[in-house]
């Protein structure tokens, strides 16, 4: 099926099992955080029903459909234009049976999904609070980066509501908000089980944090070794190359 591109759109090759994605060069394009989260969450059990909160371009849905043997993944986003583009990416990859993209605010998901109905939830939510950062960005970029339509607590609360008992919640966020993240996860009985910090180089402070939580689990937190993106030569490390499916 031929996919029509709109103005400023392009098709990018994900270089993984022939997958491609449509992106708008003037919009919010996916970054390494989504790629790393898809690798972090690739342990999702076979035949799982999965939810992606704030799907954006649909990158997490597309990568997880290839990296796992999930049964179905639903991608949710509040931006109608972005949702329409993500739907075309699903068609482009012939993944209509595995992926469904839905235009909805995550705070309203109780209207369409039953409680305790998902095996796993993944999310790359906006990192910044609504009253911080630049305010002159294009609207779609601003919504993707700032908690305009839903807060961190909203993402965590709906995840608790929709996850099955002992279901897993995978998220990528910024380390400076880690105390707030852990406090809110525990408030909603999503027990942090695994944390991994992502550093640009060995010398730099972490830029991202990957977190796995489990609903109604017992307390036990494992902090994994740091994930380093670039080596001393400024090139991707071996682990990053493997994640990107590059030959070493």
C-alpha positions as CSV (number, residue, x, y, z in Angstrom):
1,X,0.0,0.0,0.0
2,X,1.4,3.4,-1.0
3,X,1.7,5.8,1.9
4,X,1.3,9.5,1.1
5,X,3.6,11.9,2.9
6,X,2.5,15.4,3.9
7,X,4.6,18.6,3.8
8,X,7.9,18.3,5.8
9,X,7.4,14.6,6.4
10,X,10.0,12.0,5.7
11,X,10.4,8.2,6.0
12,X,13.3,7.1,8.2
13,X,14.8,3.6,8.1
14,X,15.0,2.2,11.7
15,X,17.7,-0.3,10.5
16,X,16.0,-3.0,12.5
17,X,14.2,-5.9,10.7
18,X,13.3,-3.6,7.8
19,X,11.1,-1.3,10.0
20,X,10.5,2.3,8.9
21,X,8.9,5.3,10.5
22,X,7.3,8.6,9.3
23,X,8.5,11.8,11.0
24,X,7.9,15.5,10.5
25,X,11.2,17.3,10.5
26,X,9.5,20.4,12.1
27,X,7.8,18.3,14.8
28,X,9.1,16.2,17.7
29,X,11.2,13.4,16.3
30,X,12.1,10.4,18.4
31,X,15.4,10.3,20.1
32,X,17.8,7.8,21.7
33,X,15.6,7.7,24.9
34,X,12.8,5.8,23.1
35,X,15.3,3.4,21.5
36,X,16.9,2.7,24.9
37,X,13.5,2.2,26.5
38,X,12.5,-0.3,23.8
39,X,15.7,-2.3,24.6
40,X,15.1,-2.0,28.4
41,X,11.6,-3.3,28.0
42,X,12.3,-6.1,25.6
43,X,11.9,-8.6,28.4
44,X,8.2,-8.2,28.2
45,X,6.6,-11.6,28.3
46,X,5.3,-13.4,25.2
47,X,1.6,-12.8,24.2
48,X,1.4,-9.7,26.5
49,X,-1.1,-7.0,26.1
50,X,0.9,-3.7,26.2
51,X,0.1,0.0,26.5
52,X,2.3,2.8,25.3
53,X,1.4,6.1,27.1
54,X,2.4,9.2,25.0
55,X,3.3,7.3,21.9
56,X,4.2,10.3,19.7
57,X,5.6,8.9,16.4
58,X,4.7,5.4,17.5
59,X,8.4,4.5,17.8
60,X,8.1,2.4,20.9
61,X,5.1,0.4,19.6
62,X,7.0,-0.3,16.3
63,X,10.2,-1.4,18.0
64,X,8.6,-3.4,20.7
65,X,6.5,-5.2,18.1
66,X,9.7,-6.5,16.6
67,X,11.8,-7.0,19.8
68,X,9.2,-8.9,21.7
69,X,6.5,-11.5,21.0
70,X,3.7,-9.3,22.4
71,X,0.2,-10.0,21.4
72,X,-1.0,-6.4,21.0
73,X,0.2,-2.9,21.8
74,X,-1.9,0.2,22.0
75,X,-0.2,3.6,21.5
76,X,-2.0,6.6,23.1
77,X,-1.4,10.2,22.3
78,X,-3.3,13.4,22.8
79,X,-2.1,15.1,19.6
80,X,-4.4,14.3,16.7
81,X,-1.8,15.2,14.0
82,X,0.8,13.0,15.6
83,X,-1.6,10.1,16.0
84,X,-2.6,10.3,12.3
85,X,1.1,10.2,11.4
86,X,1.8,7.2,13.7
87,X,-1.2,5.3,12.2
88,X,0.4,5.7,8.8
89,X,3.7,4.3,10.1
90,X,1.8,1.3,11.4
91,X,0.4,0.7,8.0
92,X,3.7,1.3,6.3
93,X,5.2,-1.6,8.4
94,X,2.1,-3.9,7.9
95,X,1.6,-4.0,11.7
96,X,-2.1,-3.3,11.9
97,X,-2.8,-6.6,13.7
98,X,-0.3,-5.9,16.4
99,X,-0.5,-2.1,16.9
100,X,-3.4,0.2,17.4
101,X,-2.9,3.9,17.8
102,X,-5.6,5.9,19.7
103,X,-6.2,9.6,20.0
104,X,-6.9,10.2,23.6
105,X,-5.7,12.0,26.7
106,X,-4.1,9.4,29.0
107,X,-6.3,10.7,31.9
108,X,-9.4,9.5,30.0
109,X,-8.2,5.9,29.3
110,X,-10.6,4.5,32.0
111,X,-13.3,5.3,29.5
112,X,-12.1,2.8,26.9
113,X,-10.0,0.2,28.9
114,X,-10.9,-2.0,31.8
115,X,-8.9,-1.8,35.0
116,X,-6.2,-4.4,35.6
117,X,-6.2,-5.4,31.9
118,X,-2.6,-4.8,30.7
119,X,0.4,-7.1,31.3
120,X,2.9,-4.2,30.7
121,X,2.9,-0.5,30.2
122,X,5.7,1.6,28.7
123,X,6.1,5.4,28.6
124,X,8.5,8.1,27.5
125,X,6.5,11.0,29.0
126,X,7.2,14.7,28.9
127,X,10.2,15.4,31.1
128,X,9.6,19.0,32.0
129,X,6.9,20.5,34.3
130,X,4.5,22.8,32.5
131,X,5.9,26.0,34.0
132,X,9.6,25.4,33.0
133,X,11.7,25.7,29.9
134,X,11.1,27.6,26.7
135,X,7.6,28.7,25.9
136,X,8.2,29.7,22.3
137,X,8.4,26.2,20.9
138,X,6.0,24.9,18.3
139,X,2.9,23.6,20.0
140,X,3.5,19.9,19.2
141,X,7.1,20.1,20.5
142,X,6.0,21.9,23.6
143,X,3.3,19.3,24.4
144,X,5.8,16.5,23.9
145,X,8.4,18.0,26.2
146,X,6.2,19.6,28.9
147,X,3.5,18.3,31.2
148,X,0.8,20.4,29.6
149,X,-2.0,17.8,29.1
150,X,-0.9,15.3,31.8
151,X,1.5,15.3,34.7
152,X,4.0,12.6,35.8
153,X,1.5,11.6,38.5
154,X,-1.2,11.2,35.8
155,X,1.0,8.8,33.9
156,X,1.8,6.8,37.0
157,X,-1.8,6.7,38.4
158,X,-3.3,5.5,35.1
159,X,-0.6,2.8,34.9
160,X,-1.5,1.5,38.3
161,X,-5.2,1.5,37.3
162,X,-4.7,-0.4,34.1
163,X,-2.0,-2.9,35.0
164,X,-2.7,-6.4,36.1
165,X,-1.4,-7.4,39.5
166,X,2.3,-7.9,39.2
167,X,2.3,-6.2,35.8
168,X,5.3,-4.2,34.8
169,X,5.7,-0.4,34.1
170,X,8.8,0.7,32.1
171,X,9.6,4.4,31.9
172,X,12.5,6.7,30.8
173,X,12.9,10.1,32.4
174,X,15.4,12.6,33.7
175,X,17.6,11.8,36.8
176,X,16.8,15.2,38.4
177,X,13.2,14.1,38.9
178,X,14.1,10.7,40.3
179,X,13.1,11.4,43.9
180,X,9.7,12.6,42.7
181,X,9.4,9.6,40.4
182,X,10.1,7.0,43.1
183,X,7.9,8.8,45.6
184,X,5.0,8.8,43.2
185,X,5.5,5.2,42.0
186,X,5.4,4.0,45.6
187,X,2.4,6.1,46.3
188,X,0.5,4.2,43.6
189,X,2.0,0.8,44.6
190,X,4.2,0.5,41.6
191,X,7.3,-0.8,43.3
192,X,10.6,0.3,41.7
193,X,12.5,-2.9,40.9
194,X,15.3,-1.9,38.4
195,X,17.0,1.4,37.7
196,X,19.7,2.1,35.1
197,X,21.3,5.5,34.5
198,X,22.3,6.5,31.0
199,X,25.5,8.7,30.6
200,X,26.7,10.3,27.4
201,X,30.3,9.5,28.4
202,X,32.1,7.9,31.3
203,X,33.0,11.3,32.8
204,X,29.6,13.0,32.5
205,X,26.6,12.9,34.9
206,X,23.7,10.8,33.8
207,X,21.3,12.3,31.3
208,X,18.5,9.7,31.5
209,X,17.2,7.1,33.9
210,X,15.4,3.9,32.9
211,X,13.1,2.5,35.5
212,X,11.1,-0.7,35.8
213,X,8.4,-1.0,38.4
214,X,6.0,-3.8,39.3
215,X,2.5,-3.4,40.6
216,X,2.0,-4.6,44.2
217,X,5.5,-6.1,44.3
218,X,7.7,-6.5,47.4
219,X,10.5,-4.0,48.0
220,X,13.8,-4.8,46.3
221,X,15.6,-2.4,44.1
222,X,18.4,-3.3,41.7
223,X,20.6,-0.5,40.3
224,X,22.2,-1.8,37.1
225,X,25.6,-0.8,35.8
226,X,25.5,2.6,33.9
227,X,24.8,2.6,30.2
228,X,27.4,4.7,28.4
229,X,26.5,6.1,25.0
230,X,29.9,7.3,23.7
231,X,33.4,6.0,24.2
232,X,36.6,8.1,24.6
233,X,36.8,8.5,20.8
234,X,33.3,10.0,20.6
235,X,31.9,6.9,18.9
236,X,29.0,4.7,20.1
237,X,30.0,2.1,22.7
238,X,29.6,-1.6,21.8
239,X,26.4,-1.8,23.9
240,X,24.8,1.1,22.1
241,X,25.8,-0.4,18.7
242,X,24.2,-3.7,19.7
243,X,21.0,-1.9,20.7
244,X,20.9,-0.1,17.4
245,X,21.6,-3.5,15.7
246,X,24.8,-2.3,14.2
247,X,27.6,-4.7,13.3
248,X,30.6,-4.4,15.6
